Amino acid sequence: MLTILGFTMIATFLVLIMMKKMSPIAALVLIPALFCVFVGKGAHLGDYVIEGVGTLAPTAAMLMFAIVYFGVMIDVGLFDPVVRGILKFCKADPMRIVVGTALLAAIVSLDGDGSTTFMITVSAMYPLYKRLKMSLVVMTGVAATANGVMNTLPWGGPTARAATALKLDAGDIFVPMIPALAVGLVAVIALSYVLGLRERKRLGVLSLADVLETETEKEREKETADGTGTEIETETVLVGAGAGASGGSGGVGGGKVRFAKNTGASGSGTDAPSESEGEGEEDDVRLQGLDPNRATLRPKLYWFNALLTAVLLTAMIMELLPIPVLFLLAAALALTVNFPNIPDQRERLAAHADNVLNVSGMVFAAAVFTGVLQGTGMVDSMAKWLVDGIPDGMGPHMAVVTGALSLPLTYFMSNDGFYFGVLPVLAEAGAAHGVSPLEIARASLVGQPLHMSSPLVPAVYVLVGMAKVDFGDHTKFVVKWAALTSLVVLGSGILFGII
């Protein structure tokens, strides 16, 4: 019964958020609470929630201060060279932009932390996606899948958990898996190329200079309107390629932009774009992230900020202190040095408060979900049912079975639950048929590309929150591609004789 209720609870959650019948926070809280009552353990709901919150509280604290830290680093211009380099490569070609997203996510993932990866990737790429009206779920899907492949690094978490659970050396697990993981990363790049071509066909191709020139022209016309008090109408033409461009099959699109001076009762005028300008203008945050003249830039402190970030990442990898403590200290130091005035510090904290609240709220809501799953015994029951369902004839192929099971199991449960609860059972079953625990451990890593989009992974809420993407839309888009990437890694491992 627990097994059925466990799978039903997860399925109900996924269906409701993908159909947008409930918000993720509401679903993460109300659905497990309801199923806890169905299980007959409603009286213990408070204990399960408190236990879940206690387990995830360090993660929530880490995310809160990580968002503040990297938000400040973005404000002061630490990542502007990275953004400019990506823009130089991507230009305004949707295909290059999507490939650039995958490359950036993979490179930043070397620090071993998914939240950090997503904050930097979204901060760099979101303005470009918005400006060109590209699909934001493509950005989140590609970033999550690339990070999932790189999440298998020994300091990323899963490999260390597998090594601890089976009492193996992390290097013995990871190093032989490198060829298969490299193929998985190539698969992600190939996927981003295909998705980029699809976006290029839909939108056409613009040169970055054309886009920037158009925006500069708009600003110039607004200034002129403000100076003369007259209404000015300009026609901007963006030249695209392909039938997907706004101008139809010819690839040329034109649109009129109107600006008018609005005089209020006080006699002061402000530039007000007319309705024909479109509502997307208000949400275009490109210049917030790339404006070379923004007031928060601290060019004289660039090398201090770079050194501070390098020390922070090194300390994370070496585990000198708990990650939440490292980010807390780094955020406090970054704020104090870059913004010594208290009002400026308050302004920076307020600027990032939305992201902090959204992400931390989602993490604590997820604590209800995981608390009920584990407290009621649903996770253990589901895992036992799956393991017991493996036919005896599959014993000699337990490594392959482990790889296949890692996809759904790491998606529906936390890495801790899978690696410490299920993996030892699979390893024991494999050992009875002569399968090495090392092969089982390596196979257990292949589900990570899919795992990184699990509703039980706090970092994914950083990704969708900062990208302003509905979690249900992200899930519908990414699951098939992430599962395919995981299967590519599994097939490569079998082909190379690693699994």
Disulfide bonds with the S-S distance in Angstrom:
none
